[in-house]
Structures are given as structure tokens and as C-alpha cells.
Amino acid sequence: MRLSKLFKNAPTVNITGLSFDSRTVRPGNIYFCLPGLTNDGHDFIDSAIKNGAVCIVHSKELLNMAPGAVYIRVEDVNDAMNKVARIFYAKPSDKLKMYGVTGTNGKSTITNIIRDMIDDKTPCGYIGTIAIKYGDIELQPNLTTPDALFLQSKLADMVRVGMKACALEVSSHGLAQHRVDGISFDCAIFTNLTYDHLDFHGTMENYFEAKSLLFKNLVKENGVSVLNRDDEKYEALKDCSKARVVSYGINKEADYRAINIKMSSQGTQFDLVYSGHMYPVKTNLVGNFNVYNLLAAVSALNETGYDLDKIIEKCSHIAQVEGRMERIDCGQPYNVIVDFAHTPDGMEKMMQFGRNITMPGHRLIAVFGSAGKRDVHKRKVFGELADKYCDYIIVTEDDPRDEDPKEIADQIKSGIQDTLHVFVQDRYEAIHQAISSAQEGDTVLLLGKGDESFIYRENGRAPWVGDNVAAKECIQANLG
């Protein structure tokens, strides 16, 4: 593509690609000098030109400019990069039905439910914490919401291989750093807002403000905001949404409301009240929070043109979302559940569910830790929650990075007053110990990592089998 098509009054230089990392620049690329948290892209212009950059997009005044390269100064490099990427990749989100899901919890589950429900009729891609999936392609993600260049390139690839829709997890980091500014959404979904990521945002107000950007920027014609009526931020999001708003919930009147909820350890039944009619719903999903997740997905799909009766039919058997409320069944006489829960709200909901499905007189056993170099204040809260609901607690490592796992564990244990607990640093050994100690009727919760195939340690990512794989191996070993 010609540079003149990307910037007004620019020369007709041929552009082969886009990059904001000087190390990945290839001949013919545009290099965007992004300011970062620790490094400034302006400091690596020479490296970018050495690797073949033919255009430098910058915001700071430059004293030295290499001959042969085109320099374009803009006020906001990130904004320019989003706009250029959208054009360079031929506006892929305009050719897809785009679902964006944001909130503290539930993003992975809702996006995967949407993909599962429509993929046979509308080939649907998925980008999020678990993976990047479209057609026969499956990739491991580095971030819940990848950078703008990666996003646009993958959306373009989805269009190329025949996808007609995409369900995208939209993190608060991704919104605050404007990674999705160049994406045109058809439907924006809000799950909930609970305590999380304050190490990055600083305050709950900033955290909410980041989340609200998805709804403030929803300008596609016929776009719709799907909001949780039971969350305290509902009214604020309703007021700031530029698109029409529909609501879902349980406790308050909503456009899509679940009533008469009946739960078991194997599934859930409820009546969906919508537009003056009542629809019986049966699903294999368990837990009150999954009723919310299902309501969000059903609302979004119906509001974007899918038949409600057919959607409800598909609720009866929704594909297991890996590492999210994943029941591990190898024939053992006790429950083992793996979940990604890593916030106080998520932890409490999982522990409440675990308590409810555990037979009277039997134990709820939990294995979890807390991430290093992240919000330290929730560590004691994790301990307090486990102390409230559990009978046996095994504290272990969870992405310690360069922190001492024992020090993290000590902060968690400061919230545990009465419940038997131990620290087992090696995560696999901790899972093995929990499963080995489980008796008939007990429940074992493995929380925090889900199906993630890595653990962040001092020197970066290290391989990890995933809690779900570790659990299967330990159960099978325990059964003999």
C-alpha cells in the first residue's frame, strides 16, 4: 500500500507493513514511536531505520533525521497507529459482526458462548485470554486484548479465511491503552465491575472509566450496548453509551431476566422473561454467575439478529470453556473444578459454588495463590475468603514473577484465622496434595490459572501444563 493512502500529502512510498517495535521492523515498514511505561519508541528510531523502516511516525521534535526515510510528526502516535492500521488492513471489523465483552469477570465465558452458539451458522473467530481461534487456526495469546496492529492483522486474516463474526475480550488495559480504538463494534457487552487491576488503574474510578470507553465509542449504525442491570454501574454506563441499551439480570427488572432459577451440580434451569413472554431454559452451565454469562450472550445474539428460540435450544449443551468452571471427571468419587478466578469477587463466587455442591459433612479444599507484581491488597482478602468458605487451604505459586512465592503466601495466610492451611510452593505438587487428600463427597477447587500453559517467573514465561491437565494426571495417579 502507498504511504499517500495512509497519510495526507505523504509521498507515494510503498509500505509493506507496520511496527511499533524496532526489533520487528522489516524493509518497507512504517515505524511508530510509541511512548511506553518503561521505554520510549523515539529512542529506537536508528534501530528501526537500520532494519529497513521507510517511514517514521513520531510526536516529539527530532534533532537528527536519517536521509531516505519519511518522517511524519503527529500529535498522538497511538491514535495515528490505530487509524493507519485500520486502513492498511482494509477495515476488517466493518466486514465482521463484532462482539466486544468487557468487565471484571465473565469475558472468556461469554465470548466463547457466543462463538459456540453461532459458529455453525456464522463462522466466528475469538480473541481473548484463552486463545486466538478462527477456522482451523488456534494461537496462544500474549495479552487478553492484543495491540492494535496485531488485532487488525488477525481480524483481516479472519475475513480472508471466511469468518463472518468475531467475539473479542476487551480488557481495561486494552481500553485504557486504546488498543481497540480502530475497531468498529456491533455489540458491546458489560459483565460486572469488581475490585481488580488497581495496580494499573490506581482507583476504581479510573478502572470504571477505562471500561466505559467501549460504550462511549460504540458508534456503528444499529450498534447495541448489552448491560448488566444488577451491577451498580448500570446507570452510569447507560448514560454514557452512544448506542441503544438493552439490559439483562436476575434481581431487577430487565429486558432479559432470569427467574425461577434451579441449580444442581450438573446444570441449571430457569425461566427467561423477555418482551412479555416466558421461555424455559435448560443449560449444562452451573453456578449463578454463569446464569449472568448466559443471559449476556443470549441478549447480545438476539439483539443482533439471531432467533431467540434457536438460541435457547443451544443453551442445553454449551461447549466447555477450557479452564473456566471446568469439571474434571476421571471417575473419581469427589468433585474437582478448575477455574481462572483471580479476583476477590471471582474467588468468592467459586467458593460459594463449591460450598453448595459439597456434600454435608464433607470438605471444600482450595488450591490458589496470587500473582507477583500485581495488586498486593487482594492477597489478604483471598485468605479471608478461603477462611470463610473452605475446610482445607493449600496456598501455592501463581505467576510469582520476581517476587518470593513464600512472601506472597504469607500475605495470603495473614487473612486465614481458623482454617487448616499449608504452603506448597510447587503448583503441581500442591494440586497433587489436594487431590490425594480428597475423600468421597469432597470438592477440590483449583483457582487462578485455569488452562494457562505458562507461569510467569523471574525470567519470564515458564512452561506449565495447565491446572486442568495437572488435575487429570493427579486424579489418574490417585486412582491407581
C-alpha positions as CSV (number, residue, x, y, z in Angstrom):
1,M,0.0,0.0,0.0
2,R,1.2,3.5,-0.8
3,L,2.1,5.8,2.1
4,S,0.0,8.5,0.4
5,K,-3.2,6.4,1.1
6,L,-2.3,6.3,4.8
7,F,-1.3,10.0,5.4
8,K,-2.4,13.1,3.6
9,N,0.2,14.8,1.5
10,A,2.7,11.9,2.0
11,P,4.9,10.7,-0.8
12,T,3.9,7.6,-2.8
13,V,6.3,5.3,-0.9
14,N,5.4,1.6,-0.9
15,I,4.6,0.3,2.6
16,T,5.0,-3.4,3.3
17,G,4.0,-3.5,7.0
18,L,3.5,-1.7,10.3
19,S,5.5,-1.9,13.5
20,F,6.0,-0.2,16.9
21,D,8.9,-2.4,17.9
22,S,12.2,-1.6,16.2
23,R,13.3,-5.2,16.6
24,T,10.4,-6.5,14.4
25,V,10.8,-3.8,11.7
26,R,11.2,-5.2,8.2
27,P,12.2,-3.4,5.0
28,G,9.4,-1.2,3.8
29,N,7.7,-0.8,7.2
30,I,6.3,2.2,9.0
31,Y,7.7,2.5,12.5
32,F,5.5,4.2,15.1
33,C,7.4,5.8,18.0
34,L,5.1,4.8,20.8
35,P,5.7,6.1,24.3
36,G,5.7,3.2,26.8
37,L,5.6,2.7,30.5
38,T,9.3,1.9,30.6
39,N,10.7,2.7,27.2
40,D,10.1,5.4,24.6
41,G,9.9,4.4,21.0
42,H,11.6,7.6,19.9
43,D,14.8,6.2,21.4
44,F,14.9,3.4,18.9
45,I,14.4,5.2,15.6
46,D,18.0,4.5,14.5
47,S,17.5,0.7,15.1
48,A,14.2,0.8,13.1
49,I,15.8,2.6,10.2
50,K,18.7,0.1,10.3
51,N,16.2,-2.7,10.0
52,G,14.5,-1.1,7.0
53,A,11.9,1.3,8.1
54,V,11.0,3.8,5.4
55,C,8.7,6.0,7.4
56,I,8.9,7.2,11.0
57,V,5.8,8.4,12.7
58,H,6.7,10.5,15.8
59,S,5.3,13.1,18.2
60,K,8.5,14.6,19.6
61,E,10.8,17.0,17.9
62,L,13.7,15.2,16.3
63,L,17.2,16.7,16.0
64,N,18.6,14.2,13.6
65,M,16.7,12.7,10.7
66,A,18.2,10.0,8.5
67,P,18.2,10.7,4.8
68,G,16.0,8.5,2.7
69,A,13.3,7.9,5.4
70,V,10.0,9.8,5.5
71,Y,9.3,11.5,8.9
72,I,5.7,12.3,9.8
73,R,5.0,14.2,13.0
74,V,1.7,13.7,14.7
75,E,0.1,14.8,18.0
76,D,-0.7,11.3,19.2
77,V,1.3,8.4,17.8
78,N,-1.1,5.8,19.2
79,D,-4.1,7.4,17.6
80,A,-2.3,7.7,14.3
81,M,-1.3,4.0,14.5
82,N,-4.9,2.9,15.1
83,K,-6.2,4.9,12.2
84,V,-3.4,3.7,9.8
85,A,-3.7,0.0,10.9
86,R,-7.5,0.1,10.2
87,I,-6.9,1.4,6.6
88,F,-3.8,-0.7,5.9
89,Y,-5.7,-3.9,6.8
90,A,-8.8,-2.8,4.8
91,K,-11.1,-2.0,7.7
92,P,-11.7,-5.7,8.7
93,S,-14.1,-5.0,11.6
94,D,-16.5,-3.4,9.1
95,K,-16.8,-6.8,7.4
96,L,-17.4,-8.8,10.6
97,K,-20.2,-8.8,13.2
98,M,-18.1,-7.6,16.1
99,Y,-18.9,-8.5,19.7
100,G,-16.8,-6.9,22.4
101,V,-17.1,-8.1,26.0
102,T,-15.7,-6.1,29.0
103,G,-16.0,-6.4,32.7
104,T,-14.0,-7.8,35.6
105,N,-15.3,-11.4,35.3
106,G,-17.0,-13.5,32.7
107,K,-15.3,-12.2,29.5
108,S,-13.9,-15.5,28.4
109,T,-17.1,-17.4,29.1
110,I,-19.4,-15.0,27.3
111,T,-17.2,-14.7,24.2
112,N,-16.8,-18.4,23.9
113,I,-20.6,-19.0,24.4
114,I,-21.3,-16.5,21.6
115,R,-18.8,-18.3,19.3
116,D,-20.1,-21.7,20.2
117,M,-23.7,-20.7,19.6
118,I,-23.3,-19.1,16.1
119,D,-20.3,-20.7,14.6
120,D,-22.2,-23.3,12.6
121,K,-24.4,-20.5,11.0
122,T,-22.0,-17.6,11.2
123,P,-18.3,-18.6,11.2
124,C,-17.0,-16.7,14.2
125,G,-13.5,-16.0,15.4
126,Y,-12.4,-15.5,19.0
127,I,-9.6,-13.4,20.6
128,G,-9.1,-13.4,24.3
129,T,-7.3,-14.8,27.3
130,I,-7.7,-18.4,26.4
131,A,-6.6,-18.3,22.8
132,I,-7.0,-16.8,19.3
133,K,-9.2,-19.0,17.3
134,Y,-10.7,-18.8,13.8
135,G,-11.3,-21.5,11.3
136,D,-8.7,-24.2,11.7
137,I,-6.2,-21.7,13.3
138,E,-5.5,-21.6,17.0
139,L,-2.8,-19.4,18.5
140,Q,-1.7,-18.7,22.1
141,P,-2.3,-15.0,23.1
142,N,0.2,-12.8,24.9
143,L,-2.4,-10.4,26.2
144,T,-6.2,-10.6,26.8
145,T,-6.6,-7.8,24.3
146,P,-3.6,-7.7,21.9
147,D,-2.0,-4.5,20.5
148,A,-3.8,-2.6,17.7
149,L,-1.5,-3.8,14.9
150,F,-1.9,-7.5,15.9
151,L,-5.7,-7.1,16.3
152,Q,-6.2,-5.5,12.9
153,S,-4.0,-8.1,11.2
154,K,-5.8,-11.0,12.8
155,L,-9.2,-9.6,12.0
156,A,-8.1,-9.2,8.4
157,D,-6.9,-12.8,8.4
158,M,-10.3,-13.8,9.8
159,V,-12.0,-12.1,6.9
160,R,-9.6,-13.8,4.5
161,V,-10.5,-17.3,5.7
162,G,-14.2,-16.7,5.7
163,M,-15.1,-15.6,9.2
164,K,-18.3,-13.5,9.4
165,A,-18.1,-12.6,13.1
166,C,-15.6,-12.2,15.9
167,A,-16.1,-12.3,19.7
168,L,-13.4,-10.2,21.4
169,E,-12.4,-10.0,25.1
170,V,-11.8,-6.3,25.8
171,S,-9.7,-5.7,28.9
172,S,-9.5,-2.5,30.8
173,H,-5.8,-2.3,29.9
174,G,-6.7,-2.6,26.3
175,L,-9.2,0.2,26.5
176,A,-7.0,2.5,28.6
177,Q,-4.2,2.0,26.1
178,H,-6.5,2.5,23.1
179,R,-5.8,-0.9,21.5
180,V,-9.4,-1.2,20.2
181,D,-9.9,2.3,19.0
182,G,-9.7,1.3,15.4
183,I,-12.3,-1.5,15.8
184,S,-15.9,-0.9,14.9
185,F,-18.2,-2.9,17.2
186,D,-21.7,-4.1,16.6
187,C,-22.4,-5.1,20.2
188,A,-20.6,-4.1,23.4
189,I,-21.3,-6.3,26.5
190,F,-20.7,-5.3,30.1
191,T,-20.4,-8.1,32.7
192,N,-19.7,-6.5,36.1
193,L,-17.2,-4.3,37.8
194,T,-15.5,-5.6,41.0
195,Y,-12.1,-5.0,42.6
196,D,-9.2,-5.7,40.2
197,H,-6.3,-4.2,38.3
198,L,-5.8,-1.3,40.7
199,D,-2.0,-1.7,40.4
200,F,-2.5,-0.4,36.9
201,H,-5.5,2.0,37.2
202,G,-4.9,3.3,40.7
203,T,-8.5,3.8,41.6
204,M,-11.9,2.1,41.0
205,E,-13.0,5.3,39.3
206,N,-10.1,5.1,36.8
207,Y,-10.9,1.4,36.3
208,F,-14.5,2.1,35.5
209,E,-13.6,5.0,33.2
210,A,-11.5,2.6,31.2
211,K,-14.3,0.1,30.9
212,S,-16.8,2.8,29.9
213,L,-14.7,3.7,26.8
214,L,-16.1,0.6,25.0
215,F,-19.6,2.1,25.3
216,K,-18.7,5.7,24.6
217,N,-17.0,4.7,21.4
218,L,-19.8,2.4,20.1
219,V,-20.9,4.3,17.1
220,K,-21.6,1.7,14.5
221,E,-25.1,2.1,13.0
222,N,-27.6,-0.2,14.7
223,G,-25.0,-0.9,17.5
224,V,-26.2,-2.1,20.8
225,S,-24.9,-2.0,24.4
226,V,-25.8,-5.0,26.5
227,L,-25.6,-4.1,30.2
228,N,-25.9,-6.0,33.5
229,R,-28.9,-4.4,35.2
230,D,-27.9,-5.8,38.6
231,D,-24.4,-4.1,38.6
232,E,-24.2,-0.8,40.4
233,K,-22.5,0.8,37.3
234,Y,-25.5,0.1,35.1
235,E,-27.0,3.6,35.2
236,A,-23.6,5.3,34.6
237,L,-22.9,3.0,31.6
238,K,-26.4,3.5,30.3
239,D,-26.0,7.3,30.4
240,C,-22.6,7.2,28.6
241,S,-23.5,4.7,25.9
242,K,-23.8,6.2,22.4
243,A,-25.7,3.1,21.2
244,R,-29.1,1.9,22.2
245,V,-29.1,-0.1,25.5
246,V,-30.7,-3.4,26.5
247,S,-30.4,-4.9,29.9
248,Y,-30.1,-8.4,31.4
249,G,-30.2,-9.5,35.0
250,I,-31.7,-11.6,37.8
251,N,-32.5,-9.3,40.8
252,K,-34.0,-6.3,39.0
253,E,-36.4,-5.8,36.1
254,A,-34.5,-6.1,32.9
255,D,-35.1,-6.6,29.2
256,Y,-33.8,-10.2,29.6
257,R,-34.4,-11.5,33.1
258,A,-33.9,-15.0,34.6
259,I,-36.4,-16.1,37.2
260,N,-37.3,-19.4,38.9
261,I,-33.6,-20.4,38.9
262,K,-33.0,-24.0,39.9
263,M,-29.4,-25.2,40.2
264,S,-27.6,-28.6,40.6
265,S,-24.1,-29.7,40.3
266,Q,-24.8,-30.9,36.7
267,G,-26.7,-27.9,35.3
268,T,-29.2,-25.1,35.7
269,Q,-32.8,-24.4,34.8
270,F,-34.6,-21.0,34.7
271,D,-37.3,-19.1,33.0
272,L,-36.3,-16.3,30.7
273,V,-38.6,-13.3,30.7
274,Y,-38.4,-11.3,27.6
275,S,-40.8,-8.9,25.9
276,G,-43.8,-10.1,27.9
277,H,-43.1,-13.8,27.2
278,M,-41.6,-16.5,29.3
279,Y,-39.2,-19.1,27.8
280,P,-38.0,-22.1,29.8
281,V,-34.2,-22.5,29.6
282,K,-32.2,-25.6,30.5
283,T,-28.4,-25.4,30.3
284,N,-25.4,-27.5,31.3
285,L,-23.7,-24.4,32.8
286,V,-23.6,-24.3,36.6
287,G,-23.4,-21.5,39.0
288,N,-25.4,-18.3,39.5
289,F,-22.6,-16.3,37.8
290,N,-23.0,-18.5,34.7
291,V,-26.7,-17.6,34.5
292,Y,-25.5,-14.0,34.1
293,N,-23.0,-15.0,31.5
294,L,-25.6,-16.9,29.6
295,L,-28.1,-14.0,29.8
296,A,-25.5,-11.7,28.4
297,A,-24.7,-13.9,25.4
298,V,-28.4,-14.6,24.7
299,S,-29.3,-10.9,24.9
300,A,-26.4,-10.0,22.6
301,L,-27.2,-12.6,20.0
302,N,-31.0,-11.9,19.9
303,E,-30.3,-8.2,19.7
304,T,-28.0,-8.7,16.7
305,G,-30.5,-10.7,14.7
306,Y,-30.4,-14.4,15.9
307,D,-33.6,-16.2,16.6
308,L,-34.3,-16.5,20.3
309,D,-35.9,-19.9,20.2
310,K,-32.9,-21.3,18.4
311,I,-30.5,-19.7,20.8
312,I,-32.4,-21.2,23.7
313,E,-32.2,-24.6,22.1
314,K,-28.4,-24.3,22.0
315,C,-28.3,-23.4,25.7
316,S,-28.8,-27.1,26.7
317,H,-25.3,-28.1,25.7
318,I,-22.7,-25.4,25.6
319,A,-19.2,-26.4,24.9
320,Q,-16.9,-26.5,27.9
321,V,-14.8,-23.3,28.1
322,E,-11.3,-24.5,29.0
323,G,-10.2,-23.5,32.5
324,R,-13.5,-21.8,33.3
325,M,-15.7,-23.7,35.7
326,E,-14.2,-26.8,34.1
327,R,-15.3,-30.0,35.9
328,I,-12.5,-32.6,35.8
329,D,-14.2,-36.1,35.8
330,C,-12.0,-39.1,35.6
331,G,-14.4,-41.3,37.5
332,Q,-13.2,-40.1,41.0
333,P,-15.8,-40.0,43.8
334,Y,-15.1,-36.3,44.6
335,N,-15.6,-33.0,42.7
336,V,-12.6,-31.3,41.0
337,I,-13.2,-27.9,39.4
338,V,-10.7,-25.7,37.7
339,D,-11.4,-22.0,37.3
340,F,-9.5,-18.9,36.3
341,A,-10.9,-16.9,39.3
342,H,-8.2,-14.4,40.3
343,T,-10.2,-11.6,41.8
344,P,-11.9,-11.3,45.2
345,D,-15.3,-11.4,43.6
346,G,-14.4,-14.4,41.3
347,M,-12.9,-16.3,44.2
348,E,-15.9,-15.8,46.5
349,K,-18.3,-16.9,43.8
350,M,-16.3,-20.0,43.1
351,M,-16.0,-20.8,46.8
352,Q,-19.8,-20.3,47.4
353,F,-20.5,-22.6,44.5
354,G,-18.0,-25.2,45.9
355,R,-19.7,-25.0,49.3
356,N,-23.1,-25.5,47.7
357,I,-22.2,-28.7,45.8
358,T,-20.1,-30.3,48.6
359,M,-22.0,-32.9,50.4
360,P,-22.9,-32.1,54.1
361,G,-20.1,-33.2,56.4
362,H,-17.5,-33.2,53.6
363,R,-14.7,-30.9,52.9
364,L,-14.1,-28.0,50.5
365,I,-10.5,-27.9,49.6
366,A,-9.0,-24.9,47.7
367,V,-5.6,-24.5,45.9
368,F,-4.7,-21.0,44.9
369,G,-2.1,-18.2,45.1
370,S,-1.8,-14.6,44.0
371,A,0.2,-13.1,41.2
372,G,3.5,-11.3,41.8
373,K,4.0,-7.7,40.8
374,R,0.2,-7.2,40.9
375,D,-2.2,-5.8,43.4
376,V,-0.9,-6.8,46.8
377,H,-4.0,-5.7,48.7
378,K,-6.2,-8.5,47.5
379,R,-3.8,-11.2,48.9
380,K,-5.1,-11.0,52.4
381,V,-8.7,-10.8,51.1
382,F,-8.1,-14.1,49.3
383,G,-7.1,-15.6,52.6
384,E,-10.1,-14.2,54.4
385,L,-12.5,-15.6,51.7
386,A,-10.9,-19.1,51.9
387,D,-11.0,-19.0,55.7
388,K,-14.8,-18.2,55.4
389,Y,-15.7,-21.0,53.0
390,C,-13.1,-23.7,52.9
391,D,-12.1,-26.6,55.2
392,Y,-8.6,-27.0,53.9
393,I,-6.4,-24.5,52.1
394,I,-3.3,-25.1,50.1
395,V,-1.5,-21.8,49.1
396,T,0.8,-22.1,46.2
397,E,2.6,-20.2,43.4
398,D,0.6,-18.2,40.8
399,D,2.8,-16.2,38.4
400,P,5.2,-15.0,41.1
401,R,7.4,-13.1,38.6
402,D,10.4,-11.9,40.6
403,E,8.6,-11.9,44.0
404,D,9.3,-14.6,46.6
405,P,6.3,-17.0,46.4
406,K,6.6,-17.6,50.2
407,E,6.3,-13.9,50.9
408,I,3.2,-13.8,48.7
409,A,1.8,-16.8,50.5
410,D,2.5,-15.2,53.9
411,Q,0.4,-12.2,52.9
412,I,-2.4,-14.6,51.9
413,K,-2.1,-16.5,55.1
414,S,-2.4,-13.3,57.1
415,G,-6.2,-13.4,56.3
416,I,-6.6,-17.0,57.4
417,Q,-7.5,-17.4,61.1
418,D,-9.2,-20.7,61.7
419,T,-8.9,-23.0,58.7
420,L,-6.3,-25.6,58.3
421,H,-3.8,-24.4,55.7
422,V,-0.3,-25.2,54.3
423,F,2.0,-23.6,51.8
424,V,3.3,-25.8,49.0
425,Q,5.3,-23.7,46.6
426,D,5.4,-26.1,43.6
427,R,2.0,-25.8,41.9
428,Y,1.9,-29.3,40.6
429,E,2.7,-30.7,44.0
430,A,0.1,-28.5,45.6
431,I,-2.6,-29.9,43.2
432,H,-1.3,-33.4,43.8
433,Q,-1.5,-32.9,47.6
434,A,-5.1,-31.6,47.4
435,I,-6.3,-34.4,45.2
436,S,-4.5,-37.1,47.2
437,S,-6.2,-35.8,50.4
438,A,-9.7,-35.7,48.8
439,Q,-12.3,-38.2,50.0
440,E,-15.7,-39.2,48.6
441,G,-18.1,-36.3,48.7
442,D,-15.3,-33.6,48.9
443,T,-14.8,-30.8,46.5
444,V,-11.4,-29.6,45.2
445,L,-11.2,-26.1,43.7
446,L,-8.1,-25.2,41.7
447,L,-8.2,-21.5,41.2
448,G,-6.2,-18.8,39.4
449,K,-4.6,-20.3,36.4
450,G,-7.3,-22.2,34.5
451,D,-5.9,-23.8,31.4
452,E,-3.0,-21.4,31.0
453,S,0.1,-23.2,29.7
454,F,2.7,-21.0,31.4
455,I,3.7,-19.5,34.7
456,Y,5.4,-16.1,34.9
457,R,8.6,-16.4,36.8
458,E,11.6,-14.1,37.4
459,N,13.0,-14.7,33.9
460,G,9.7,-14.5,32.1
461,R,7.3,-17.2,30.9
462,A,8.0,-20.8,32.0
463,P,6.0,-23.8,30.7
464,W,3.1,-25.1,32.8
465,V,0.8,-27.9,31.9
466,G,-2.3,-26.1,32.9
467,D,-4.4,-26.8,36.1
468,N,-6.8,-28.9,34.1
469,V,-4.1,-31.2,32.8
470,A,-2.3,-31.4,36.1
471,A,-5.6,-32.3,37.8
472,K,-6.3,-35.1,35.4
473,E,-2.8,-36.5,35.8
474,C,-3.1,-36.4,39.6
475,I,-6.6,-37.9,39.7
476,Q,-5.5,-40.8,37.5
477,A,-2.4,-41.4,39.6
478,N,-4.5,-41.3,42.7
479,L,-7.0,-43.8,41.3
480,G,-4.1,-46.1,40.5
